Amino acid sequence: MPYRFGSKAELENYLKAHPTKKQTQKALIANSPAPAALSIPDDACHYDDHELRVLTVREMARIQSFPDQFVFRLKVTTGGNMRKFEVPQYTQVGNAVPPILGAALGSCLSRLL
């Protein structure tokens, strides 16, 4: 039976009463820098006051400066033993060098060489 909450405060109280061992989860703050190294969906929550949810792969890719037309392959998430054989999309985004940073480093190296 799913829980239903009448307000954000009721949900927050429920979550505080049922803690997890996940220490890195945090809500994003609009107009503030996002945390670095987001590689799994539970790392950050969308900051919209009306929608408590994890970020999509595309939202995380935008934070990392990937263009919207960039395509990530394989499954969105992978758990258990399959992580030995597959790299899910969330991990691909989180472990990638942001394209803007890669371009800046490439430009510096080009000038040096």
N, C-alpha and C positions, 0 to 999 in steps of 0.2 A: 504494500500500500504506500503510494508516494505521500510525502509530507507536503502540506500546503501552508504557506506563511502569509499572514495578512499584511506584513510590512517588512521593510528591509531590517528594522531593528529586531524583529522576531527571528529572522534568518541569522543575523549576527549573533544573537544570544544562543541559538541552537548550535551554531558552529563553535562558539566559545565553550559550550558544554560538551562538545564532542571533538576534542583536539586530535590532530594527526601528528605524525612525526615529520611531516613536511615543513621545514623551517624556511624555505626560500620563497614561498608563495607570497606575492604582494600585488596590490592593486596599482595599476598605472595611474599617474596623475596627468590630466590634460595639460598641455602646454609646458610640460616638464620633460627632461630627457628620460628615455626608457632605460631600464637596467640592461647591462650587457649580458651576453651569453644566455639567451633564452633558447633552450633546446628541447624542452618538453612542454606539452600544453599546460601543465599545472604550475609553471614558473610564474605566470602573471595572469591577472584578471583584467578584463576590459574595464575601463574607468567610467563608463556610462552609468549614471545613478539609477537608471530604470532597467538596466539589463546586466545582471551579475552572471558572467560567463568567462570561460577561457578564451584566449585569442585564437583566431583561425590561423592556418599556415600562411595564408595571404597577408593577414595583418602583421604577423611576425616578420614576414619577408619585407614588407614595407618599412618596418622599423630598421631592418638591416640594409635598406636602400636598394633592394632588388626591384627592377622594373616589373610592372604588373603582367607583362607578357611572358616573363620568365617562367618556365615549366619545371616543376619538381617531379621526379619520377618515383615510382614505388608507392607503398601504402602511406597513409597519413601518419599512423602510429603503428608500432610493432612492440609486442611485449614478450616476456619469457625468453625461451631458448632461441626464438627466431631473430632476436637482436644480434645473434652471432653471424647471421647470414644476410640480413637486410638492414638498410639504413633508412629509417622512416623519414618522411618529409620534414617533420618538426626538427629532427636531429640534423638533417641536411642544412636547413636554414640556420639553426643555432650554431653549428660548427663551422659555417662558412666565413670566409673573410668578406666583410661588406664590400660590395662592388665599388662604392665611392672611395673607400680606403685603398682597395686594390689599384684603382686607377691613379690615385695620388702617389702611391708607392712606385708604381710603374713609371710615372712621369719623372719622379726624382731619380730613379735608377737610369732612365734614358738620358737625362741631363748629365749624370755623373760619368756615364760610359761614352 
